[in-house]
Amino acid sequence: MAELLLELFSEEIPARMQTRAAEDLARLLGDGLKDAGLEFDTIRSFATPRRVSVVVDGLPARSPDVRQEKKGPRVGSPDAAVQGFLKSAGLKSTDQAETRADKKGDFYVALIERPGRRTPEAVAEIVPAILRNFPWPKSMRWGDGRLRWVRPLHSILCIFGGKVVPFEIDGIRSGKETRGHRFMAPKPFSVKSFDDYAQKLRKAFVILDAREREAIVFKGAEKLAAKQKLALIDDMGLLAENAGLTEWPIPLIGTFDESFLEVPPEVLSTSMKAHQKCFSLRRGDKLANRFIVVANLKAKDGGNAITAGNERVIRARLADAKFFFDHDRKVMLEELVPKLKEIIFHEKLGTQYERVQRVRVLARDLAKLVRADPDLAERAAILAKADLVTNMVGEFPELQGVMGRYYAIDQEEDPMVAGAIAAHYKPVGPSDDVPREPVAIAVALADKLDTLVGFWAIDEKPTGSKDPFALRRAALGVIRIVLENDVRLKLHDVTRAALQKWRQIPKGAVETHAGLLAFFADRLKVHLRDQGARHDLVDAVFALGGDDLLMIVRRVEALGRFLDTEDGEHLLTGTTRAINILRIEEKKDNKSYNRPPDPKLLKQSEEMVLAKAVDEVERAAAAAVTKEDFESAMTAMAKLRAPVDAFFDHVTVNTDDPALRENRLHLLNRIRATTLTVADFSKIEG
Amino acid sequence: MGKFTKAQRPSGATSFQDLILRLQRYWADQGCVILQPYDMEMGAGTFHPATTLRSLGPKPWRAAYVQPSRRPKDGRYGENPNRLQHYYQFQVILKPSPPNIQDLYLDSLRAIGVDVANHDIRFVEDDWESPTLGAWGLGWEVWCDGMEVSQFTYFQQVGGFDCDPVSGELTYGLERLAMYVQGVDRVFDLNFNGRRGKDKVTYGDVFLQAEQEYSRYNFEQADTKTLLAHFRDAEAECKALLAKSEDRKRHLMVLPAYDQAIKASHIFNLLDARGVISVTERQGFILRVRELARACCAAWLKTEAGGSMLDACRDAHG
């Protein structure tokens, strides 16, 4: 058993592509080896800014011999079929094939014997094939070569059991050499094994493992912060990006002028992060005038020049940000609204300005449903997008909403209006908070519903993994806002209301309305499943129709609790039995049993008790459902358990007397119908 | 805070002009032809025919030059410490891109006095695209202690045509680089000629008035009616010149036609700065300029410098 080490050494690979590249390399090499009959123990891959590497442990020196039989056409088949078979099996004539017989007659069999090969031979074929078709998100040519790689590829290290696996691709010959850090150890060196490789790289100022680089950045940054009694503001994405920009990360701490702290902390953090990949620090819960920059160099002067240089750049950047902030505040948000006419929201859906005009009316409608002040909701909707045309949001689009809030506070808008401007984009992801304040809820719902209805109307729906306009996120946002704030909303009515805000209802919009409701239902199911609800209970409640999300969820919850009780469990068994019998008999008789049973034909006492019970339970459950008291509906339902059990224990449904049989089937239908008051039990898995 | 102490200040090019002279000397030593700026207004050194057109076709080419770059929209009346409507780019084009191009670039930084043992040089992903030239490439922005000092691009397509061989393009933002080397925070404070005392000439002495005057012109005074007419004229002239040699196998007036494309592009930038182009129109203008650039590039490939002679020879020899 031996080790295979492969390193692809190139010019700087974009940070965002490194992790994926390492994974792809391991997958492709692993598949290639397995396809060649080469099994192995483990495969691990790594990436730094200048290299993607993979090491495979426990490979045999050669692949095993393979003996394969390939079944061919019958003897006497058309010539084309026979020739095709010979070609695919690599035979020259039928003489080389065996003939065997089965029940239907003789047929050809090719015996394919593939002798094992030396592992390096196989590797020398597999690796160039991987390189030529590597799934980089973007690749390029360079010089006068033909190979495509993410950036120019300089060398390939490929050793098996310590020996070079020789091959050549586009003029690059594989070898056993690599290089260290671009500035601190640029000379090439050769390696014998993976351990040797990782160790020598470390000596040459390269940490191979991205997770280790992340840990160095994180621990180093925390230490620097702690020394000044500060705390690092965590940012996993930024940590990973810095690990992708460095082979030898050295965190350094720098300072900016305290006067910049007048600018909102989000602005300072975003500016430092976007332009220089710097971490922000806080003192208590306030942003501190310090930052952490991660250098890729152990500088001779201890990093003083690097820190000073970064401080200068940050000073210029923050000065820009401060200029934007001061400048933006001179113009009232309201005056910016007409400028939204210049921003196309979507070519078929018009401008942001038109959108704001719809959303403001819709927010007003919705305000009533969420007990918000309609005037404030409309005001917030009017101003909600105004910050899109400010300098700051132009520079940092991710600060949309956040800046609007600051400017609104500055211009003495109502605090609820200011809050709603920031919160109306929420939730931006599954882990983000939902807006809590009624005015914000109204605007957030209006904004999302307008988006959904609009894109549905122009038939731009999400398909498969494609959702370019984040419509799934918008629908989930509506669902979460409704559920987490106990908002009562008839989806049917509000989506219709949203559609009516369009001056011209786009063609086909009415037909798509049902589709949008189904989309919501689907999103709700996914959401509830993610929350741990049983998917069959969700289906059982959904089958009843209804478009009040909160009520659907309440019902699912009550149903779940009920089914956890002994009564619930038994009733489910009984009801399922009733439903199954009905399904079979209705099919057999080709008719539906849906009339009330005839009281005169109720012969046994269990029948009479059940007939009475279903009527009472149905009445009680329906009354409770009307009051939206699902717990009571379930409690009422529980009273059915004993009569249903007794019925099945003592009454034979399929008796010889046809009239009696029919009446009993009608009675079974009463169980089915009554349980439908709370859920479609046929969808529930026992 | 933030200021360089004397020990930290990189030793090297002490004046703006010295920076240019050092880069020219360095790239001349690498076999580049040192060109002078193209005598037309353009938004970036890439528009220079020595880059746009020469990057197409099979012939090797190495050139370096300073190109004054005009970005009317970026003017700030001389009040912003970094933003200018007119600034200098130093442009290097190496075709085909040599395998050691990154090392050549780093040596050029050393040549202007950047000490790479004490400064953090980084190649950070930045893909380049010019919608008006129909050109794109992959590469990086080069950072020095967090500041972008150069753009480094491997051209993949220009004018919609594949670059084969691929050119490597290096663009140095000279003012920024000089501010870094001189440790200056305001571009107008740059020492231009390297003298001290009363003989010292600053960047502001040379360009501040121009920034103020051109900002007024670009934002307030440029006559949009005239500019629109000029745009149409340049567009028509470009097409007419190309059409005149269209029926022949070879193109005979590509460079004059391309001048008109450059002109149209600059006029579009001026109109944009005047705020008379709406969002929807904008895309239309960009497409019109790209169409001109594309047509010029197609025509260039049918000239001798574009490699058409080579093809003819190959054909002749079967």
Interface residues (C-beta under 8 A of the other chain):
Chain A: E11 E12 P14 A15 R16 P49 K138 M140 R141 W142 G143 D144 V150 R151 P152 H154 F183 L245 T255 F256 D257 H275 Q276 C278 V293 A295 N296 L297 A299 K300 D301 N304 A305 I306 A308 G309 N310 E311 R312 V313 I314 R315 A316 A319 D320 F323 E342 I343 I344
Chain B: M1 G2 K3 F4 T5 A7 Q8 P10 N80 P81 N82 P96 S97 P98 P99 Q102 D115 V116 A117 N118 H119 D120 I121 R122 F123 V124 E125 D127 G137 L138 G139 W140 C144 D145 G146 M147 Y154 Q156 D164 P165 V166 G168 Y180 D185 S278 V279 T280
